[in-house]
Amino acid sequence: MSKLKILCAAFVAGAVPWGIVFLWVLGPGLSGNNSLTDENYLKFLWGAFVGSFGNALILGMPIGIFLIRKKWLRWWIFAIAGYVAAIIPIGIYTWPYWYTYISTHSSQSINGMAVETFADSGLSASEWWSWLSTTSFVGVFGVVGALSGYAILWILEDKKEGE
């Protein structure tokens, strides 16, 4: 498989999730139902751009090359790899124990009610659930990106006669 095909797949793997976020953020902005200022829109979209393309190039492309070299070219393997590649950075960045120094009496609001985030010197189930839901949400974008890249590799695959 040529390097250009792999680079195209990595570009698409970064562009598709970012495009979804762009349209998602643009929708409320066009309807006037937004809580972000114009400057914050640009910051959010820039962060999504860097995150999406950075993740696709720094983690996704090496994992994809590994899978190609091992000849593990199945859509579901790429989907799992995309999920794992997406949750690694966000999981590290939002790891709950990074922020335990803030206060031992921190609380978050779930359905308008305060929920303790620390219980018996450890994180509560609600804090772990919050972390898991955040990482899983971002992981879905990794799956979308990986499947998009896989689709490009599948479309650009060299077909040899007799196969």
N, C-alpha and C positions, 0 to 999 in steps of 0.2 A: 504494500500500500504506500502510495507516495506521500511525501511530507506535505505537499500542497493540499491533498485531500484531508489529511489529519488537521491541518491548520484551518481549513474551511469548516470542518466539523466542530473544532473548538470555538471558532468565531460564532457559529450558529448556536452552539451550546451556551454561550454567554449572552447572545443577542435575544433569544426567545424569552428567557425568564425576565430580562430587563425590559423587554417590550411589554410583557404582561404587567409588570409593576408600573411602567410608564402609563399605560392605558388605564390601569386601576386608579392611579393618583390623578390622572388628567380628568377622569369622569366626574368626580365631585367638584373639581375646580371649574369645569365648564358649566355645571348646573348651579353654581353659586353656593353650594352646600359644602363649604370647606372650612377647615379649622387651621389650615396652613397659610402663611403669608407667601407672597411670590418668592421672596428670598429663601424661605424654608422649603418651598417646592423644589427649587434648584439644588439646595443642599441635599434633600432627601433623594432626588433623582441622581445626583452625582454619586452619593453613597451607594445607591443601588447599582449604578453603572460600574463603579470600582469593585464592588462586592461580586457582582455577577461575572464580569469579565476576568477579574483577578482569580476568582475561584475556578473558573473554567480553564484558565491558562496555568495556574500554579498547581492545582490539585487534579482537576479533571483531565487535562491533556496527558500528564504522566500516567495516570491510572488507565486512561483509554489506550495509550501506547502499550502498556503492560498487557492489557486484555487482548489487544490485536496481536501482539507477539506470541501470546499463549494460545492464540486462535480460539479464544472464548468469545466469539462474536454472536451473542444471543441478546435479544432486546431486554430480557429480564435481568441479565447480569449487568448490563449497562445501567438499568434503572436502579438496582441495588447500589452499584458503585456511585452513581450520581447522588443518591440519598446520603450515603456515607460521606462523600466529599463535601456535600453542602452542610451537614450537621457538625463536622469537625470544627471549622472556625467559629461558628455561632455558638456551639456548645462550650468552647473554651472561653469565648468572650463573655458569655452570660452565666458561666458557672457560678452557682449560688454562693459557694464558700469564698469567692473573691470579695464579697461584700458583707461578710459577717461582722467586720469591724465597725460598721456604721452605727449600729445600735442593737442591743440585745432585745429591744422591745419594738422592733420594726413590725409593721403590719401592712398588709395590702388589702385592697377592697375587692370583695367578690360579691356581686349583686347588691352593692351598697352597704355591705356589712364588713367591718374590719375583721381580718383573719390574722392570727398570730403567725409569723413566719418562722419563729424559733420556738421549739418545745424541748425542754429537758436538755439544753445546751446543744441541740442539733436542729437542723432544718425540719420544718413541719411538712406534712404530706402536701399541703396546698402550695408551698414553695417549690417542691419537687415537681408537682403537676404543672405549675406555671413554666418551669424550665423545660420540661419534656414537651409541652405543647408549643412553646416557642421554637425549639429546635426541630420538631416535627414539621411545623409550618414552613420553615425555611427549607427543610429537607425535600418537601414536595416540589419546590422550585428547582432543586438539584435533579430530581427525577425528570421533570419537564425538560431541563437543559440536556441531560444525558440522552434522553430519548430523541431529542431533536438532533443532537450530534450523531447518534446512531443512524437516524433516518438519512442524514447526508452521506454517511459512509456506505449505507445500503444502496442509495441512489447512484452514487459514483463508483460503485464496485465494478471492478474489471470482470467482464463476462468472457470466459474463454470458450471456444467452440468445443462441443462434445461434453460439456458439463451440465 
